[in-house]
Amino acid sequence: MTNTTSFLLAPFILAFFLFVFRFYSREGAASVKNPSFILAILTVALAGSYLVLGVTDSLPPHAAIGYAALGIVLFAVASIRIFMI
């Protein structure tokens, strides 16, 4: 596993917290079918898959770049959803 693991997980963690904040504060935690809840679960699943693949040494050579891009995209989506009504 590379030394960039914690750095690559930062966007996932931030996106997760934003999705959860929106789910509880704006959407009232009314249903697990809300997009914020589903995206929070997706964020955790992707971060978990990165960790599992890294521990088992199953990551392809440039997978860190793909995971970093996914984390940044999820963080951007979470940031945009915070300001949506």
C-alpha positions as CSV (number, residue, x, y, z in Angstrom):
1,M,0.0,0.0,0.0
2,T,1.3,3.4,-0.8
3,N,2.0,6.3,1.6
4,T,-0.8,8.4,0.0
5,T,-3.7,6.3,1.5
6,S,-4.7,8.9,4.0
7,F,-4.4,11.7,1.5
8,L,-6.6,9.9,-1.0
9,L,-9.3,9.2,1.6
10,A,-9.7,12.8,2.6
11,P,-12.2,13.7,-0.2
12,F,-14.2,10.6,0.6
13,I,-14.4,11.5,4.3
14,L,-15.3,15.1,3.6
15,A,-18.0,14.1,1.0
16,F,-19.4,11.5,3.5
17,F,-19.8,14.1,6.2
18,L,-21.4,16.6,3.8
19,F,-23.9,14.0,2.5
20,V,-24.8,12.9,6.1
21,F,-25.2,16.6,7.2
22,R,-27.5,17.2,4.3
23,F,-29.4,14.0,5.0
24,Y,-30.1,14.9,8.6
25,S,-30.4,18.6,8.5
26,R,-32.1,19.4,5.1
27,E,-33.9,16.2,4.3
28,G,-34.9,15.4,7.8
29,A,-33.6,11.8,7.6
30,A,-37.0,10.8,6.3
31,S,-36.1,7.9,4.0
32,V,-33.2,5.8,3.1
33,K,-34.2,6.3,-0.5
34,N,-33.0,10.0,-0.4
35,P,-30.1,10.7,-2.8
36,S,-27.9,12.0,0.0
37,F,-28.2,8.7,1.9
38,I,-27.5,6.7,-1.1
39,L,-24.5,8.8,-2.1
40,A,-23.1,8.6,1.5
41,I,-23.3,4.8,1.3
42,L,-21.6,4.9,-2.1
43,T,-18.9,7.0,-0.7
44,V,-18.2,4.6,2.2
45,A,-18.3,1.6,-0.2
46,L,-15.7,3.2,-2.5
47,A,-13.4,4.2,0.3
48,G,-13.8,0.7,1.8
49,S,-13.0,-0.9,-1.5
50,Y,-9.9,1.2,-1.9
51,L,-8.7,0.1,1.6
52,V,-9.5,-3.6,1.0
53,L,-7.8,-3.7,-2.4
54,G,-4.8,-1.9,-1.0
55,V,-4.4,-4.2,1.9
56,T,-4.7,-7.3,-0.3
57,D,-2.3,-5.7,-2.9
58,S,-4.9,-6.1,-5.6
59,L,-4.9,-2.4,-6.7
60,P,-3.8,-1.9,-10.3
61,P,-0.7,0.4,-10.8
62,H,-2.6,3.6,-11.4
63,A,-5.8,2.9,-9.4
64,A,-4.9,5.7,-6.9
65,I,-5.5,8.3,-9.6
66,G,-8.9,6.9,-10.3
67,Y,-9.9,6.7,-6.7
68,A,-8.6,10.3,-6.2
69,A,-10.7,11.5,-9.1
70,L,-13.8,9.7,-7.7
71,G,-13.3,11.2,-4.3
72,I,-12.9,14.7,-5.7
73,V,-16.1,14.2,-7.9
74,L,-18.0,12.9,-4.9
75,F,-16.8,15.9,-2.8
76,A,-17.9,18.3,-5.5
77,V,-21.3,16.7,-5.7
78,A,-21.7,16.9,-1.9
79,S,-20.6,20.5,-1.9
80,I,-23.1,21.4,-4.6
81,R,-25.9,19.4,-2.9
82,I,-25.4,21.4,0.4
83,F,-26.5,24.6,-1.4
84,M,-29.5,23.0,-3.3
85,I,-32.9,23.7,-1.8
